[in-house]
Amino acid sequence: MRRLPCAKILPGLCVMVLLLFITEIPAEAATFDPAFYSSAYPDVSAVYGTDPQALLKHYIVYGMAEG
């Protein structure tokens, strides 16, 4: 997966900029289960905690593309 140049410098800012360009919430987000995502990906949970909104943002930006 190709990383954006800003990911090395300011990863949080990079994610926020990407989210500004998302004009539609993907259909998969309607059935997103933050508890499952957190337990299935403990590495993500270690970084983002159990905040459902943060986990959904991670899923939209990274998880959907990774499969």
C-alpha distance (Angstrom), angle and dihedral (degrees) to the residues before:
residue distance angle dihedral
M1 . . .
R2 3.77 . .
R3 3.78 115.4 .
L4 3.77 123.9 -143.5
P5 3.82 115.5 -115.4
C6 3.79 92.4 -118.4
A7 3.82 91.5 57.2
K8 3.80 91.6 82.3
I9 3.78 95.3 48.2
L10 3.78 106.5 35.3
P11 3.80 111.8 4.1
G12 3.79 94.8 173.5
L13 3.78 92.5 50.3
C14 3.79 90.5 46.2
V15 3.80 91.2 55.8
M16 3.79 91.8 47.6
V17 3.80 91.2 51.4
L18 3.80 90.7 49.9
L19 3.79 91.2 49.8
L20 3.80 90.3 53.8
F21 3.80 88.4 62.0
I22 3.79 95.3 50.6
T23 3.77 102.7 99.4
E24 3.78 97.8 173.2
I25 3.76 130.1 41.2
P26 3.81 107.2 -127.2
A27 3.80 116.3 -112.4
E28 3.81 89.0 -118.1
A29 3.80 89.1 65.3
A30 3.81 90.1 68.4
T31 3.80 90.3 66.2
F32 3.81 96.2 36.2
D33 3.81 112.1 136.3
P34 3.81 109.9 -158.4
A35 3.82 93.2 -169.4
F36 3.80 91.7 54.8
Y37 3.81 93.1 43.4
S38 3.80 91.0 49.9
S39 3.81 93.5 49.6
A40 3.82 94.4 41.5
Y41 3.81 92.8 50.8
P42 3.80 108.7 36.5
D43 3.81 91.0 169.7
V44 3.80 89.6 61.1
S45 3.78 91.1 44.6
A46 3.81 90.3 51.7
V47 3.80 89.5 59.0
Y48 3.81 102.2 34.1
G49 3.79 100.8 28.6
T50 3.77 118.7 -148.0
D51 3.81 98.0 -53.4
P52 3.83 103.9 136.4
Q53 3.80 93.6 -149.0
A54 3.82 93.4 50.7
L55 3.80 91.0 47.7
L56 3.80 91.5 49.4
K57 3.81 90.8 50.3
H58 3.80 89.5 50.8
Y59 3.79 90.7 49.2
I60 3.82 92.8 49.9
V61 3.79 95.2 45.6
Y62 3.83 101.0 37.4
G63 3.81 113.8 0.3
M64 3.80 99.4 59.3
A65 3.80 92.0 51.2
E66 3.81 92.7 47.6
G67 3.77 92.8 50.3
